[in-house]
Amino acid sequence: MDLGFETIGNATLIVHDRNPVLVTDPWIKGSAYFGSWTRAHEIPDEQMEAIASCEYIWLSHGHPDHLSMASLRQFKDKTILLADHAGGRIAKEMRGLGFNIQVLQD
């Protein structure tokens, strides 16, 4: 894809600008809400490869189907983009876990 985006499941988008550059809320492994919610479909290999090649990861908020630690562990070498959430708890905790966090100003 030259320019555009693909939707993958619950809230995951892959944004393309000649190459995959950003993925939003990548819930690609595990379940959410103490196992009560799982992904309805397997993610095709082509989309998994695109997700893995993105340089940036956008996390919209801290619900477990948007901020999936089981999924995020594979993105320690990527830049995680966060909104400037009140209190900064998500940024602080993720930095403590070794993630490269960039907080975007409102």
PATOR-468982 format. One record per residue: residue number from 1; residue in one letter; x, y, z of N, C-alpha, C in turn. Coordinates in steps of 0.1 Angstrom, whole numbers, plus 5000, padded with zeros to 4 digits. Layout:
N
+-----+-----+------+------+------+------+------+------+------+------+------+
!   n ! res !  n.X !  n.Y !  n.Z ! ca.X ! ca.Y ! ca.Z !  c.X !  c.Y !  c.Z !
+-----+-----+------+------+------+------+------+------+------+------+------+
! NUM !   a !    X !    Y !    Z !    X !    Y !    Z !    X !    Y !    Z !
...
+-----+-----+------+------+------+------+------+------+------+------+------+
//
This chain:
106
+-----+-----+------+------+------+------+------+------+------+------+------+
!   n ! res !  n.X !  n.Y !  n.Z ! ca.X ! ca.Y ! ca.Z !  c.X !  c.Y !  c.Z !
+-----+-----+------+------+------+------+------+------+------+------+------+
!   1 !   m ! 5009 ! 4988 ! 5000 ! 5000 ! 5000 ! 5000 ! 5009 ! 5012 ! 5000 !
!   2 !   d ! 5006 ! 5022 ! 4991 ! 5014 ! 5034 ! 4991 ! 5011 ! 5044 ! 5002 !
!   3 !   l ! 4998 ! 5048 ! 5003 ! 4994 ! 5057 ! 5013 ! 4980 ! 5053 ! 5018 !
!   4 !   g ! 4978 ! 5052 ! 5031 ! 4965 ! 5048 ! 5036 ! 4966 ! 5041 ! 5049 !
!   5 !   f ! 4956 ! 5033 ! 5052 ! 4956 ! 5025 ! 5065 ! 4948 ! 5012 ! 5063 !
!   6 !   e ! 4951 ! 5003 ! 5071 ! 4943 ! 4990 ! 5072 ! 4938 ! 4989 ! 5086 !
!   7 !   t ! 4926 ! 4984 ! 5088 ! 4920 ! 4981 ! 5101 ! 4923 ! 4966 ! 5104 !
!   8 !   i ! 4926 ! 4964 ! 5117 ! 4929 ! 4951 ! 5121 ! 4922 ! 4949 ! 5135 !
!   9 !   g ! 4911 ! 4943 ! 5135 ! 4904 ! 4940 ! 5147 ! 4898 ! 4952 ! 5155 !
!  10 !   n ! 4899 ! 4951 ! 5168 ! 4893 ! 4960 ! 5177 ! 4896 ! 4975 ! 5175 !
!  11 !   a ! 4908 ! 4979 ! 5176 ! 4912 ! 4993 ! 5175 ! 4926 ! 4994 ! 5168 !
!  12 !   t ! 4930 ! 4984 ! 5162 ! 4943 ! 4984 ! 5156 ! 4942 ! 4989 ! 5142 !
!  13 !   l ! 4950 ! 4999 ! 5139 ! 4951 ! 5004 ! 5125 ! 4966 ! 5004 ! 5121 !
!  14 !   i ! 4969 ! 5000 ! 5109 ! 4983 ! 5001 ! 5104 ! 4983 ! 5013 ! 5094 !
!  15 !   v ! 4991 ! 5023 ! 5096 ! 4992 ! 5035 ! 5088 ! 5004 ! 5033 ! 5078 !
!  16 !   h ! 5001 ! 5035 ! 5066 ! 5011 ! 5033 ! 5055 ! 5015 ! 5047 ! 5049 !
!  17 !   d ! 5027 ! 5049 ! 5047 ! 5033 ! 5061 ! 5039 ! 5044 ! 5055 ! 5031 !
!  18 !   r ! 5041 ! 5048 ! 5020 ! 5050 ! 5040 ! 5012 ! 5054 ! 5027 ! 5019 !
!  19 !   n ! 5055 ! 5027 ! 5032 ! 5058 ! 5015 ! 5041 ! 5049 ! 5017 ! 5053 !
!  20 !   p ! 5047 ! 5006 ! 5060 ! 5040 ! 5007 ! 5073 ! 5048 ! 5016 ! 5083 !
!  21 !   v ! 5042 ! 5026 ! 5088 ! 5050 ! 5035 ! 5097 ! 5045 ! 5036 ! 5111 !
!  22 !   l ! 5032 ! 5033 ! 5113 ! 5026 ! 5035 ! 5126 ! 5015 ! 5024 ! 5128 !
!  23 !   v ! 5014 ! 5019 ! 5140 ! 5003 ! 5010 ! 5143 ! 4996 ! 5015 ! 5156 !
!  24 !   t ! 4983 ! 5015 ! 5156 ! 4976 ! 5020 ! 5168 ! 4971 ! 5008 ! 5177 !
!  25 !   d ! 4972 ! 5010 ! 5190 ! 4967 ! 5000 ! 5199 ! 4968 ! 4985 ! 5195 !
!  26 !   p ! 4981 ! 4981 ! 5193 ! 4982 ! 4967 ! 5188 ! 4979 ! 4956 ! 5198 !
!  27 !   w ! 4967 ! 4951 ! 5197 ! 4963 ! 4940 ! 5205 ! 4964 ! 4927 ! 5196 !
!  28 !   i ! 4976 ! 4921 ! 5197 ! 4979 ! 4910 ! 5188 ! 4981 ! 4897 ! 5195 !
!  29 !   k ! 4982 ! 4897 ! 5208 ! 4984 ! 4885 ! 5216 ! 4976 ! 4886 ! 5229 !
!  30 !   g ! 4972 ! 4874 ! 5233 ! 4965 ! 4873 ! 5246 ! 4951 ! 4878 ! 5246 !
!  31 !   s ! 4945 ! 4879 ! 5258 ! 4931 ! 4883 ! 5260 ! 4931 ! 4896 ! 5268 !
!  32 !   a ! 4919 ! 4901 ! 5270 ! 4917 ! 4913 ! 5278 ! 4907 ! 4911 ! 5289 !
!  33 !   y ! 4906 ! 4919 ! 5298 ! 4896 ! 4919 ! 5309 ! 4896 ! 4905 ! 5315 !
!  34 !   f ! 4908 ! 4901 ! 5320 ! 4909 ! 4888 ! 5328 ! 4904 ! 4876 ! 5320 !
!  35 !   g ! 4907 ! 4876 ! 5307 ! 4903 ! 4865 ! 5299 ! 4889 ! 4865 ! 5294 !
!  36 !   s ! 4881 ! 4875 ! 5297 ! 4867 ! 4875 ! 5292 ! 4865 ! 4880 ! 5278 !
!  37 !   w ! 4876 ! 4885 ! 5272 ! 4875 ! 4891 ! 5258 ! 4887 ! 4887 ! 5251 !
!  38 !   t ! 4885 ! 4881 ! 5239 ! 4896 ! 4877 ! 5231 ! 4894 ! 4882 ! 5217 !
!  39 !   r ! 4904 ! 4882 ! 5208 ! 4903 ! 4886 ! 5194 ! 4894 ! 4876 ! 5187 !
!  40 !   a ! 4885 ! 4881 ! 5178 ! 4876 ! 4872 ! 5171 ! 4882 ! 4864 ! 5160 !
!  41 !   h ! 4893 ! 4870 ! 5154 ! 4900 ! 4864 ! 5142 ! 4915 ! 4864 ! 5144 !
!  42 !   e ! 4921 ! 4855 ! 5137 ! 4936 ! 4855 ! 5136 ! 4940 ! 4866 ! 5127 !
!  43 !   i ! 4951 ! 4873 ! 5130 ! 4956 ! 4884 ! 5122 ! 4965 ! 4877 ! 5111 !
!  44 !   p ! 4962 ! 4880 ! 5098 ! 4970 ! 4874 ! 5087 ! 4984 ! 4877 ! 5088 !
!  45 !   d ! 4993 ! 4868 ! 5083 ! 5007 ! 4870 ! 5084 ! 5012 ! 4884 ! 5077 !
!  46 !   e ! 5006 ! 4887 ! 5066 ! 5010 ! 4900 ! 5060 ! 5008 ! 4912 ! 5069 !
!  47 !   q ! 4997 ! 4912 ! 5076 ! 4994 ! 4923 ! 5086 ! 5003 ! 4922 ! 5098 !
!  48 !   m ! 5006 ! 4910 ! 5103 ! 5015 ! 4909 ! 5114 ! 5029 ! 4914 ! 5110 !
!  49 !   e ! 5034 ! 4911 ! 5098 ! 5046 ! 4916 ! 5093 ! 5046 ! 4931 ! 5092 !
!  50 !   a ! 5035 ! 4937 ! 5087 ! 5034 ! 4952 ! 5087 ! 5035 ! 4958 ! 5101 !
!  51 !   i ! 5028 ! 4952 ! 5110 ! 5028 ! 4957 ! 5124 ! 5042 ! 4956 ! 5129 !
!  52 !   a ! 5049 ! 4946 ! 5127 ! 5062 ! 4944 ! 5133 ! 5072 ! 4954 ! 5126 !
!  53 !   s ! 5069 ! 4959 ! 5114 ! 5079 ! 4968 ! 5108 ! 5076 ! 4982 ! 5111 !
!  54 !   c ! 5065 ! 4986 ! 5118 ! 5062 ! 4999 ! 5121 ! 5072 ! 5005 ! 5131 !
!  55 !   e ! 5077 ! 5017 ! 5128 ! 5086 ! 5024 ! 5137 ! 5079 ! 5030 ! 5150 !
!  56 !   y ! 5066 ! 5034 ! 5148 ! 5059 ! 5040 ! 5159 ! 5047 ! 5032 ! 5162 !
!  57 !   i ! 5044 ! 5033 ! 5176 ! 5032 ! 5026 ! 5181 ! 5024 ! 5037 ! 5189 !
!  58 !   w ! 5011 ! 5039 ! 5185 ! 5003 ! 5048 ! 5192 ! 4994 ! 5041 ! 5201 !
!  59 !   l ! 4994 ! 5045 ! 5214 ! 4985 ! 5039 ! 5224 ! 4975 ! 5050 ! 5228 !
!  60 !   s ! 4962 ! 5047 ! 5225 ! 4952 ! 5058 ! 5227 ! 4948 ! 5060 ! 5242 !
!  61 !   h ! 4948 ! 5048 ! 5249 ! 4944 ! 5049 ! 5264 ! 4947 ! 5036 ! 5270 !
!  62 !   g ! 4945 ! 5035 ! 5283 ! 4950 ! 5024 ! 5291 ! 4941 ! 5012 ! 5293 !
!  63 !   h ! 4930 ! 5011 ! 5286 ! 4922 ! 4999 ! 5287 ! 4929 ! 4987 ! 5281 !
!  64 !   p ! 4928 ! 4975 ! 5287 ! 4936 ! 4963 ! 5283 ! 4934 ! 4959 ! 5268 !
!  65 !   d ! 4924 ! 4963 ! 5262 ! 4923 ! 4959 ! 5247 ! 4929 ! 4970 ! 5239 !
!  66 !   h ! 4935 ! 4980 ! 5245 ! 4942 ! 4990 ! 5237 ! 4957 ! 4991 ! 5242 !
!  67 !   l ! 4959 ! 4988 ! 5254 ! 4973 ! 4987 ! 5260 ! 4975 ! 4973 ! 5264 !
!  68 !   s ! 4979 ! 4964 ! 5255 ! 4981 ! 4950 ! 5258 ! 4995 ! 4947 ! 5261 !
!  69 !   m ! 4999 ! 4945 ! 5273 ! 5013 ! 4942 ! 5276 ! 5018 ! 4930 ! 5270 !
!  70 !   a ! 5009 ! 4920 ! 5268 ! 5013 ! 4907 ! 5262 ! 5018 ! 4910 ! 5247 !
!  71 !   s ! 5011 ! 4920 ! 5241 ! 5014 ! 4924 ! 5227 ! 5026 ! 4933 ! 5227 !
!  72 !   l ! 5027 ! 4943 ! 5236 ! 5037 ! 4953 ! 5235 ! 5051 ! 4949 ! 5238 !
!  73 !   r ! 5052 ! 4937 ! 5245 ! 5066 ! 4933 ! 5248 ! 5075 ! 4931 ! 5236 !
!  74 !   q ! 5069 ! 4929 ! 5224 ! 5077 ! 4927 ! 5212 ! 5081 ! 4941 ! 5206 !
!  75 !   f ! 5076 ! 4952 ! 5212 ! 5079 ! 4965 ! 5206 ! 5089 ! 4974 ! 5214 !
!  76 !   k ! 5097 ! 4967 ! 5222 ! 5107 ! 4975 ! 5230 ! 5116 ! 4983 ! 5222 !
!  77 !   d ! 5119 ! 4979 ! 5209 ! 5128 ! 4987 ! 5201 ! 5121 ! 4998 ! 5193 !
!  78 !   k ! 5108 ! 5000 ! 5195 ! 5100 ! 5010 ! 5188 ! 5098 ! 5022 ! 5196 !
!  79 !   t ! 5093 ! 5033 ! 5190 ! 5089 ! 5045 ! 5198 ! 5074 ! 5044 ! 5201 !
!  80 !   i ! 5070 ! 5044 ! 5213 ! 5057 ! 5044 ! 5218 ! 5052 ! 5059 ! 5219 !
!  81 !   l ! 5041 ! 5062 ! 5212 ! 5036 ! 5076 ! 5213 ! 5024 ! 5075 ! 5222 !
!  82 !   l ! 5023 ! 5085 ! 5231 ! 5012 ! 5086 ! 5240 ! 5007 ! 5101 ! 5241 !
!  83 !   a ! 4994 ! 5102 ! 5243 ! 4988 ! 5115 ! 5246 ! 4993 ! 5120 ! 5259 !
!  84 !   d ! 4992 ! 5132 ! 5262 ! 4997 ! 5138 ! 5275 ! 4985 ! 5136 ! 5285 !
!  85 !   h ! 4984 ! 5123 ! 5289 ! 4973 ! 5119 ! 5298 ! 4975 ! 5126 ! 5312 !
!  86 !   a ! 4965 ! 5129 ! 5319 ! 4965 ! 5135 ! 5332 ! 4973 ! 5126 ! 5341 !
!  87 !   g ! 4983 ! 5131 ! 5348 ! 4990 ! 5123 ! 5358 ! 5002 ! 5115 ! 5352 !
!  88 !   g ! 5002 ! 5112 ! 5339 ! 5013 ! 5106 ! 5333 ! 5017 ! 5092 ! 5337 !
!  89 !   r ! 5007 ! 5085 ! 5343 ! 5010 ! 5071 ! 5349 ! 5014 ! 5061 ! 5338 !
!  90 !   i ! 5008 ! 5061 ! 5327 ! 5011 ! 5051 ! 5317 ! 5025 ! 5054 ! 5312 !
!  91 !   a ! 5029 ! 5066 ! 5309 ! 5042 ! 5069 ! 5304 ! 5053 ! 5065 ! 5315 !
!  92 !   k ! 5050 ! 5069 ! 5327 ! 5060 ! 5066 ! 5338 ! 5062 ! 5051 ! 5340 !
!  93 !   e ! 5051 ! 5043 ! 5340 ! 5052 ! 5029 ! 5342 ! 5059 ! 5022 ! 5330 !
!  94 !   m ! 5055 ! 5026 ! 5318 ! 5061 ! 5020 ! 5306 ! 5076 ! 5023 ! 5305 !
!  95 !   r ! 5080 ! 5036 ! 5309 ! 5094 ! 5039 ! 5309 ! 5102 ! 5030 ! 5319 !
!  96 !   g ! 5095 ! 5028 ! 5330 ! 5101 ! 5019 ! 5340 ! 5103 ! 5005 ! 5336 !
!  97 !   l ! 5095 ! 5001 ! 5326 ! 5096 ! 4987 ! 5320 ! 5106 ! 4987 ! 5308 !
!  98 !   g ! 5112 ! 4999 ! 5305 ! 5122 ! 4999 ! 5295 ! 5117 ! 5003 ! 5281 !
!  99 !   f ! 5105 ! 5008 ! 5280 ! 5100 ! 5012 ! 5267 ! 5105 ! 5027 ! 5264 !
! 100 !   n ! 5106 ! 5029 ! 5251 ! 5110 ! 5042 ! 5246 ! 5096 ! 5050 ! 5244 !
! 101 !   i ! 5093 ! 5059 ! 5253 ! 5081 ! 5066 ! 5253 ! 5083 ! 5081 ! 5249 !
! 102 !   q ! 5074 ! 5085 ! 5240 ! 5073 ! 5099 ! 5236 ! 5059 ! 5104 ! 5239 !
! 103 !   v ! 5058 ! 5114 ! 5248 ! 5045 ! 5120 ! 5251 ! 5043 ! 5131 ! 5242 !
! 104 !   l ! 5032 ! 5131 ! 5235 ! 5028 ! 5142 ! 5226 ! 5020 ! 5153 ! 5233 !
! 105 !   q ! 5023 ! 5165 ! 5232 ! 5016 ! 5176 ! 5238 ! 5002 ! 5177 ! 5232 !
! 106 !   d ! 4993 ! 5181 ! 5240 ! 4979 ! 5184 ! 5236 ! 4979 ! 5195 ! 5226 !
+-----+-----+------+------+------+------+------+------+------+------+------+
//
